[in-house]
Amino acid sequence: MSKRNIAVAIVAGLAALVVYGLWPERNMGSRDLQCAAVANARAQVICRRLGQEMQWTWMGHAIVAPGWRVTFASVRRTYCAEHVGPPDIPALEVLRKGARDWRAESGADFLLRLVRSVDGSGQESEVSIFNPANPSYILKDGCPR
């Protein structure tokens, strides 16, 4: 191995260590939301779909925080694919309160807000993406057929 290749390997190794050390949360690099730990069967199904629909993003607060996240688009896809509705509210409450991963809790909270906006029981402000009166309403274009 040449000296140049050794230098490149050392620099790449150091860069990998820096990235690994600065990664905000280790679980952000995984789509695993630990859904099997949720007691409710329907909540597990919804949780697995949220994990499947997450998107890789490079956002963060005051730091660059790359990772898999539940986004509004992934919530919409989960809602539509799993036909989430008012009968799922108990399962969503279980997931929101009992998930081991904050991303699953956040996704369940978003889904609850969406279900309640559709059935009219929600109290979203006019600027909320979950309010049907908002031009950016999450279900503005409905579910794909």
Secondary structure by P-SEA (a helix, b strand, c coil): ccaaaaaaaaaaaaaaaaaaaaccccccccccccccccccaaaaaaaaaaaaabbbbccccccccccccccaaaaaaaaaaacccccaaaaaaaaacccccaaaaaaaaaaaaaaaaaacccccccccccccccccccccccccc
